[in-house]
Amino acid sequence: MRPTTRLPALRLACVLGIATLLAACGDAPSTGAAADAEAPTAEDVAAAEAAGDAQAAADAGVAAPAPATLAARVVLAPTEGHAAAGELTLSPVDGGLQVTGSITGLTAGAQHGFHVHETGDCSAPDASSAGGHFNPHGAAHGDRSGGGEHHAGDMPNLVADASGNASVDGRVDGLEVGTGGANDVLGKAVVVHLQPDDYASQPAGNAGARIACGVIGPAG
């Protein structure tokens, strides 16, 4: 009857062999340990899916979608000795920004130069701290609407009504908000000038004193 005693021994050898293999590979987590493991959050899942989408796009030779750009807001405050003030919103549109808002305290019936400047600092009494026009590509100053060479920060003159108020609602092609690119205006400044921009004089259109200034920041 010896053959019948070999089966338990064989089973014991198998068990011992499995135990040795587990010891070599490291202990497997117990059921309790698995239950105690932290479950992935919704943010973890979204990040993993986004990473997967980006990798899939790369594998297919297709660029991953660019992150959505932000809207921006500017609060214009008067410089020393002036009364111009207002608020603007810069909203991304295809190929540029839509600039909307209103400005008060202008010269009644007059035109005023209106530009994005390179430095988001309006602390000087005359706003000279905002630097020159935003011009990341080193272009000459000019008339954007005419299609010729111009600074990225050149914008159409403001036109005040009989009460010295101006409504702003226009598209500025080429500018961006929050992209980190060369044309990103987040952290730059918007400046209103006393005189109209003649779009010819270099480097700034002979627009005179700076009468209002505001830093471009994220909306909301």
Secondary structure as a PSIPRED ss2 file (coil, helix, strand):
# PSIPRED VFORMAT (PSIPRED V4.0)

   1 M C   1.000  0.000  0.000
   2 R C   1.000  0.000  0.000
   3 P H   0.000  1.000  0.000
   4 T H   0.000  1.000  0.000
   5 T H   0.000  1.000  0.000
   6 R H   0.000  1.000  0.000
   7 L H   0.000  1.000  0.000
   8 P H   0.000  1.000  0.000
   9 A H   0.000  1.000  0.000
  10 L H   0.000  1.000  0.000
  11 R H   0.000  1.000  0.000
  12 L H   0.000  1.000  0.000
  13 A H   0.000  1.000  0.000
  14 C H   0.000  1.000  0.000
  15 V H   0.000  1.000  0.000
  16 L H   0.000  1.000  0.000
  17 G H   0.000  1.000  0.000
  18 I H   0.000  1.000  0.000
  19 A H   0.000  1.000  0.000
  20 T H   0.000  1.000  0.000
  21 L H   0.000  1.000  0.000
  22 L H   0.000  1.000  0.000
  23 A H   0.000  1.000  0.000
  24 A H   0.000  1.000  0.000
  25 C H   0.000  1.000  0.000
  26 G C   1.000  0.000  0.000
  27 D C   1.000  0.000  0.000
  28 A C   1.000  0.000  0.000
  29 P C   1.000  0.000  0.000
  30 S C   1.000  0.000  0.000
  31 T H   0.000  1.000  0.000
  32 G H   0.000  1.000  0.000
  33 A H   0.000  1.000  0.000
  34 A H   0.000  1.000  0.000
  35 A H   0.000  1.000  0.000
  36 D H   0.000  1.000  0.000
  37 A C   1.000  0.000  0.000
  38 E C   1.000  0.000  0.000
  39 A C   1.000  0.000  0.000
  40 P C   1.000  0.000  0.000
  41 T C   1.000  0.000  0.000
  42 A H   0.000  1.000  0.000
  43 E H   0.000  1.000  0.000
  44 D H   0.000  1.000  0.000
  45 V H   0.000  1.000  0.000
  46 A H   0.000  1.000  0.000
  47 A H   0.000  1.000  0.000
  48 A H   0.000  1.000  0.000
  49 E H   0.000  1.000  0.000
  50 A H   0.000  1.000  0.000
  51 A H   0.000  1.000  0.000
  52 G H   0.000  1.000  0.000
  53 D H   0.000  1.000  0.000
  54 A H   0.000  1.000  0.000
  55 Q H   0.000  1.000  0.000
  56 A H   0.000  1.000  0.000
  57 A H   0.000  1.000  0.000
  58 A H   0.000  1.000  0.000
  59 D H   0.000  1.000  0.000
  60 A C   1.000  0.000  0.000
  61 G C   1.000  0.000  0.000
  62 V C   1.000  0.000  0.000
  63 A C   1.000  0.000  0.000
  64 A C   1.000  0.000  0.000
  65 P C   1.000  0.000  0.000
  66 A C   1.000  0.000  0.000
  67 P C   1.000  0.000  0.000
  68 A C   1.000  0.000  0.000
  69 T C   1.000  0.000  0.000
  70 L C   1.000  0.000  0.000
  71 A C   1.000  0.000  0.000
  72 A E   0.000  0.000  1.000
  73 R E   0.000  0.000  1.000
  74 V E   0.000  0.000  1.000
  75 V E   0.000  0.000  1.000
  76 L E   0.000  0.000  1.000
  77 A E   0.000  0.000  1.000
  78 P E   0.000  0.000  1.000
  79 T C   1.000  0.000  0.000
  80 E C   1.000  0.000  0.000
  81 G C   1.000  0.000  0.000
  82 H C   1.000  0.000  0.000
  83 A C   1.000  0.000  0.000
  84 A C   1.000  0.000  0.000
  85 A E   0.000  0.000  1.000
  86 G E   0.000  0.000  1.000
  87 E E   0.000  0.000  1.000
  88 L E   0.000  0.000  1.000
  89 T E   0.000  0.000  1.000
  90 L E   0.000  0.000  1.000
  91 S E   0.000  0.000  1.000
  92 P E   0.000  0.000  1.000
  93 V E   0.000  0.000  1.000
  94 D C   1.000  0.000  0.000
  95 G C   1.000  0.000  0.000
  96 G E   0.000  0.000  1.000
  97 L E   0.000  0.000  1.000
  98 Q E   0.000  0.000  1.000
  99 V E   0.000  0.000  1.000
 100 T E   0.000  0.000  1.000
 101 G E   0.000  0.000  1.000
 102 S E   0.000  0.000  1.000
 103 I E   0.000  0.000  1.000
 104 T E   0.000  0.000  1.000
 105 G C   1.000  0.000  0.000
 106 L C   1.000  0.000  0.000
 107 T C   1.000  0.000  0.000
 108 A C   1.000  0.000  0.000
 109 G C   1.000  0.000  0.000
 110 A C   1.000  0.000  0.000
 111 Q E   0.000  0.000  1.000
 112 H E   0.000  0.000  1.000
 113 G C   1.000  0.000  0.000
 114 F E   0.000  0.000  1.000
 115 H E   0.000  0.000  1.000
 116 V E   0.000  0.000  1.000
 117 H E   0.000  0.000  1.000
 118 E C   1.000  0.000  0.000
 119 T C   1.000  0.000  0.000
 120 G C   1.000  0.000  0.000
 121 D C   1.000  0.000  0.000
 122 C C   1.000  0.000  0.000
 123 S C   1.000  0.000  0.000
 124 A C   1.000  0.000  0.000
 125 P C   1.000  0.000  0.000
 126 D C   1.000  0.000  0.000
 127 A C   1.000  0.000  0.000
 128 S H   0.000  1.000  0.000
 129 S H   0.000  1.000  0.000
 130 A H   0.000  1.000  0.000
 131 G C   1.000  0.000  0.000
 132 G C   1.000  0.000  0.000
 133 H E   0.000  0.000  1.000
 134 F C   1.000  0.000  0.000
 135 N C   1.000  0.000  0.000
 136 P C   1.000  0.000  0.000
 137 H C   1.000  0.000  0.000
 138 G C   1.000  0.000  0.000
 139 A C   1.000  0.000  0.000
 140 A C   1.000  0.000  0.000
 141 H C   1.000  0.000  0.000
 142 G C   1.000  0.000  0.000
 143 D C   1.000  0.000  0.000
 144 R H   0.000  1.000  0.000
 145 S H   0.000  1.000  0.000
 146 G H   0.000  1.000  0.000
 147 G C   1.000  0.000  0.000
 148 G C   1.000  0.000  0.000
 149 E C   1.000  0.000  0.000
 150 H C   1.000  0.000  0.000
 151 H C   1.000  0.000  0.000
 152 A C   1.000  0.000  0.000
 153 G C   1.000  0.000  0.000
 154 D E   0.000  0.000  1.000
 155 M C   1.000  0.000  0.000
 156 P C   1.000  0.000  0.000
 157 N C   1.000  0.000  0.000
 158 L E   0.000  0.000  1.000
 159 V E   0.000  0.000  1.000
 160 A C   1.000  0.000  0.000
 161 D C   1.000  0.000  0.000
 162 A C   1.000  0.000  0.000
 163 S C   1.000  0.000  0.000
 164 G C   1.000  0.000  0.000
 165 N C   1.000  0.000  0.000
 166 A E   0.000  0.000  1.000
 167 S E   0.000  0.000  1.000
 168 V E   0.000  0.000  1.000
 169 D E   0.000  0.000  1.000
 170 G E   0.000  0.000  1.000
 171 R E   0.000  0.000  1.000
 172 V E   0.000  0.000  1.000
 173 D E   0.000  0.000  1.000
 174 G C   1.000  0.000  0.000
 175 L C   1.000  0.000  0.000
 176 E E   0.000  0.000  1.000
 177 V C   1.000  0.000  0.000
 178 G C   1.000  0.000  0.000
 179 T C   1.000  0.000  0.000
 180 G C   1.000  0.000  0.000
 181 G C   1.000  0.000  0.000
 182 A C   1.000  0.000  0.000
 183 N C   1.000  0.000  0.000
 184 D E   0.000  0.000  1.000
 185 V C   1.000  0.000  0.000
 186 L C   1.000  0.000  0.000
 187 G C   1.000  0.000  0.000
 188 K C   1.000  0.000  0.000
 189 A E   0.000  0.000  1.000
 190 V E   0.000  0.000  1.000
 191 V E   0.000  0.000  1.000
 192 V E   0.000  0.000  1.000
 193 H E   0.000  0.000  1.000
 194 L C   1.000  0.000  0.000
 195 Q C   1.000  0.000  0.000
 196 P C   1.000  0.000  0.000
 197 D C   1.000  0.000  0.000
 198 D C   1.000  0.000  0.000
 199 Y C   1.000  0.000  0.000
 200 A C   1.000  0.000  0.000
 201 S C   1.000  0.000  0.000
 202 Q C   1.000  0.000  0.000
 203 P C   1.000  0.000  0.000
 204 A C   1.000  0.000  0.000
 205 G C   1.000  0.000  0.000
 206 N C   1.000  0.000  0.000
 207 A C   1.000  0.000  0.000
 208 G C   1.000  0.000  0.000
 209 A C   1.000  0.000  0.000
 210 R E   0.000  0.000  1.000
 211 I E   0.000  0.000  1.000
 212 A E   0.000  0.000  1.000
 213 C E   0.000  0.000  1.000
 214 G E   0.000  0.000  1.000
 215 V E   0.000  0.000  1.000
 216 I E   0.000  0.000  1.000
 217 G E   0.000  0.000  1.000
 218 P E   0.000  0.000  1.000
 219 A C   1.000  0.000  0.000
 220 G C   1.000  0.000  0.000
